[in-house]
Every structure is written in structure tokens, then in C-alpha cells.
Amino acid sequence: MGRAERFAFVSIVLGCLVLGLKGAAWWLTGSAALYSDALESTVNVAASVVALVALRFAAIPADANHPYGHDKAEFFAAVIEGVLIVVAALSIFVHAWHVWLDPHKLAWPLQGLALNAVATLINGGWSLVLARVGRKLRSPALVADGKHLTADVVTSFGIAAGVGVAILSDMLILDPIIAGLTGLYVLWSGMHMISGSVGGLMDAAPEPAVLARIRELVAESAAGAIEAHDLRTRSAGRLTFLQFDLVVPGTMTVAASHEICDRIEDKLHAEMEHLVVTIHVEPEEKAKQHGVLVI
């Protein structure tokens, strides 16, 4: 089991613990708002299971049917997680509507809020760990899981504050209103996660700052060449694929041009992990004068 997979497994264990605490908080109080919080934790557990399966699949080496590897499986996991969040939001709306039609006084409110607070602290600490590790390992599945937990922490704080106001003011109608607002935030979170993951499935390019740095490194390390043009990049999970045409003098030998390519690749790999580079060498008459001019 790789490092990313171990973190995904721990997410499942902690997710089950948090779900138990929030489920108990809802059971004690009967609060629609706390129900919405518990339901989102149910999605957390399901999403962590999906993330673990995707990470195990993404770790499979490239084969004849998948020569570029299986890393995109993580984007599928992030899309599935987003869909689960949307489904949870719809369920929250339904439950909030029923409580709106038949509001009731909350039972054991302080005990319920205390259980919910403990669960929120666990989620908050683990979301920070997942965000840091996910970026370091370039794992979309772990990053998505961390973002989801962060959203869960924000909604939990809002829910606790709202339920507290409802208890102190004895305004029972606030409970389903808070649940409905929570559902809207959860729905937005799910749609945002889906849109970001679809970009990865559609071979979206890395961030502009990454592209700019790639151009700088190519220009700095391609001494002897004339220019590099038609740079194209795409992301696939932890991998970034880069390809471009390198224009060299027509009299340059194959060995000399190959040496330049090796130098460029070494420079890129020294700064950027998980980068797959493909360089096509062309003679000087193919220069376009609009690519990366060699320093």
C-alpha cells in the first residue's frame, strides 16, 4: 500500500468515527440541521472509500492497454465524490422541508452540540493533513477529500452556531432554515468539485505559473538549439505530460541534438517531479519565430 493509499485508509477510519459522533448528535436532538451535518459525513466515508479504490487503481503500472498509466482514475474518484455530495444536498433539502412543515423542540441540545464539536475538531485537523499531503503527492483524490472535509468543517461551525441561536431564542423554525442553507452550501461544493475534476478528464493544462516556468527552464537549458515551439501540456493525476518541437541547426548531428534534449529533460526533471517529456527535433527551416527562443 502506497503512502497516498494509507492516508485514504485513515480517512475512512476517521470518517466512520466522525459519522458515529454526528449521527449520535442528531439522534439525541432530532435537529434537522444536525441531520444535514451527519448526512454529509456519510458522504465523507463513501467518498474516502472511492478515493482509496481510485488510488489503488491509479498505482497500477502502465500496460499495453493503458500505455500512459492509470492516473486519471483519481479524477473519476473526484467526480464521483462530487456527485455524492450533490445527492446528499438533495436529501438535506427533503428532510429540511419535512421539519419545516412540522417543527419540534430539540431534545438534549447541549449534549448533541458537544458531540458535534468533537467531530468537527477531528475533521478540521485531518483536512489540513490531507490538503498538505495531497498537494505534495499530487493526488487529486486526496486533495478533493481534503477540500470536502474543509467544507464540512465550515458548515459544521455554521450549523452549531445556528442551532445554538435556535435553542436560546426558542425559534424552532430556525432549525430547518439552517439545514436548507447548509444544503445550498453542500450543493455548491459538490458542483465545484465536479467542474474541477472534469477539467482533468478533459486534459486541461497546468496552472499558468507552471507553464511559464516550463518555458523558462527550456530556454535556459537548450543552448545550441534555435527555438522550441508548439509547447503542449496536459495533466493526468499526479503526472504532467509535456511535448514540444525543438528546432536545431540543419548541420547539427543526431548525437548533438540528442544531447540537448537530454539536458533539457534533466533540467525539467530536477525541478518538476512526475513530468513526462516528449521532444521532437526539427531542422532550422522549421522555425516559426514565435516559440521559446533559446537563451
WOGIGI-V524652 format. One record per helix or strand of 2 or more residues. SS is the DSSP state (helix for helix, strand for strand). FROM is the first residue (numbers start at 1). TO is the last residue. If there is no record, write none. Layout:
# WOGIGI-V524652
ss->SS from->FROM to->TO
ss->SS from->FROM to->TO
This chain:
# WOGIGI-V524652
ss->helix from->3 to->29
ss->helix from->32 to->58
ss->helix from->73 to->101
ss->helix from->109 to->137
ss->helix from->140 to->169
ss->helix from->173 to->201
ss->helix from->208 to->221
ss->strand from->225 to->236
ss->strand from->239 to->248
ss->helix from->254 to->271
ss->strand from->275 to->283
ss->helix from->284 to->286
ss->strand from->292 to->293
